[in-house]
Amino acid sequence: MTGRIPVLLLTLALTACGGDEHQDLKQWMAEASQGMRGRVQPIPEIKPFPVVSYDAGDLPEPFSPSKAMPEKRASTGGVQPDFDRPREPLEAYPLEALRMVGVVRKNKALYALIQVDNMVHQVRTGNHLGQDFGVVASITEAQVNVKELVQDPSGHTTDWVERLATLQLQEGTQPQKEAKK
């Protein structure tokens, strides 16, 4: 019996809290919702698309790679690189990795000093360098002129074409010495 009294008191307290305290708010809500009705828009009618037949019997396939690549013509027999000659050490590097750091004159001939991977190489006219079959065409005090052989950049033929490139003297870029500890 003693356990029932606290439960009874708690129930009485809760019913006392549910009085007509917010009666004006409840009345306003009832009045405002009298004329309201929920309405759902009808689903729009789906229009059928006309059936179109595709007959591609004589047409080329639209997604084949041959459509994206131009048709190549045969080589006209112009200049070509010599694939059988022995490779020189500087041909292992792209031209962008090579730096001209100086010039040396020996017996009235100019030799360019080319640096790559912290090594300096001497090159003269006729030496090969770069990965595009480059040949040193001329050397001046300020630059090395290189003729490269590349396949036709337009992609229309399989011919090889000459492209001129230069290596400028890199002034003020001396290799840094490591500090001794």
N, C-alpha and C positions, 0 to 999 in steps of 0.2 A: 504494500500500500504506500509506503514511503517513496517508492520509485515513481509512482503515478503522479504525485503532487507536483514535482518539478516539470514534468511533461505537460500537465494541465495548465500550469502557470505560463509556460512558454507558448502554448497554443493560444491562450487568452491574450498575451502580449502581441502576438502576430496579427490576430484579428483586429485588435485595436489600431494597428498601424494602417490597415487597409480601409480606413474611413473615407468620407467624401471630401478629402482634402483638395483634390485636383478635379473637382466636378466641373468647373468652368472650362477647363482644357478638354475634358472628355466630351462635353457638349459641343464645343467648337469643332472638334474632329468629326463628330457625327454629322453636323450640319454641312461641313465642307465636303464630306465624302458622299453626300446623298446623290448629287447629280453626276458623279464620276462613274464612268464605265470603261473597263479595259477594252481596247480594240486592237487587233492584230491585222496588219496589212496582208492582203492575199498575196500568195506567191506569184511572181510574174510568170507569164506563159513563156515557155521555152520555144524559140523559133527554130524549126528544123533547117539545117543548112542543105543547100542543093548538093547532090552527089555529082562529082566531077571525075570522069575517068581519065587516067594518065597512061597514054600509050607512048612508051619511050623506045620503040623498036629500032628506029634508025638514028636516034639522037645519041650524042655522047653522054656518058654517065656524069652527072653534075658534080659529084663529090670525089671524083678520082684525082690523084695527085698530079696527073698529067695536065689538068686544067690550071693548076697553080704554077707549074713550071713552064717556062717558054720552051719551045721546041729547039733543040740544039742542032746547029748545022755542023757538017764535018769540018775538020781542020783544013786550013789552006796551006799548011806546010811552012809557016813562018818560023820565027826563032823558037827554040826549045831549050830547056836546061839540059846539061850533060849529067845524066843520072849515074854514069859509070865512073866518074872521076872520084878520087879520094876526098873525103870531107875535111875541111880545115877546122881548128878548134873553135873559132868564133861563130861558126855556122850552127852551133848547138843552142845559141841564144837568140831571142827575138831582137830586132833592131832597137826596140824601145828600151831594152835592158843595157845596151852598150852606151858608154859615155866617152867622148873625146876629151882627154885631159891635157894634151900637149902635142908638140911637134918636135921631131929630131931631124937634123939635116946630116946625111952621111954621103960623102962623095957627090955633092950637088943634087942628091935625091932627097925628097921629103918623105919621112916616115911619120905616120900619125900614131899617137899613143892612145890606145883604147883600153878603158878599164871596165872590168866586169867581175863580179864576185871577189872584190879586193885583190884582183890580179891585173897587171898592166901588160898589154900585148902591143907589139909593134906591127903595123900593117903598112903596106905600100900599094901603089897602083897595081891592080890586077889580082890582089888577094880577095878571097871570098869571106863574107860575113853576113849574119842574119839568117833567118830561117826561110826567106823567100828567094833563095838563089841570088843573093846580092853580090855584086862585084864592085870593088873600089874603082871608080872611074877617074877621080882626080882628088888631090890633096892640096889644100891651101893652108896658110897660117891660121885660119879661123874655122875651117870646116872640112869635112870629108864628104865628097859627093859619091853616092852609091846608086848603081842601076840594079833594080830588082826585076826578076821575072815572075809574074803572077798569071794565073789563068784569067781569061777574059772576065772582068768584073761584071759586065752586063749579063753574062750567062747565056748569050745567044750562040756562042761558038765554043769549041774546045781549044781554041788558040791560046798561046801564051803572049802576053804583052809586056813591054818594058814600063817600069814605073820608077821615077826618080825620087830619091830620098837623100836627106843630108843629116849629118851628125855635126852639131855646132860645138865649138870649143866651150867647155864648161869652166869659166873663169871663177876664181875664188872658192872653188869647191875642193879643197885639199882634204885628203883623208885624215881623219882625226886619230891622234895617237892615244893609246890607252894609258891611263895614269898608273904608275908603278905603286904598289902597296908596300 
